[in-house]
Amino acid sequence: MRLIEIGEAVKALPAELLDQESGIAWDGAAGMRDWLTHHYFDTDHSIVRSTVENDLPDLEQAVQRLIRLAEKG
């Protein structure tokens, strides 16, 4: 469920903000949200596990950097 929430949040962020962290596959996060929401029973859970273990840490770091930039504003 948290991956769905993350994907939904990404969809609400301005592209200009996301462009500041171009190394992150923001469209992939949004796409995973769509897949998990609409095709839950067809989901390959090894992909979800890989996302959590390999991609989520980078996403978290990128979000932290964006927060720091916003705070400096």
Secondary structure as GFF3:
##gff-version 3
##sequence-region A 1 73
A	DSSP	alpha_helix	2	12	.	.	.	ID=ss1
A	DSSP	alpha_helix	15	18	.	.	.	ID=ss2
A	DSSP	three_ten_helix	19	21	.	.	.	ID=ss3
A	DSSP	alpha_helix	26	38	.	.	.	ID=ss4
A	DSSP	three_ten_helix	40	42	.	.	.	ID=ss5
A	DSSP	alpha_helix	45	50	.	.	.	ID=ss6
A	DSSP	pi_helix	51	55	.	.	.	ID=ss7
A	DSSP	alpha_helix	56	72	.	.	.	ID=ss8
###
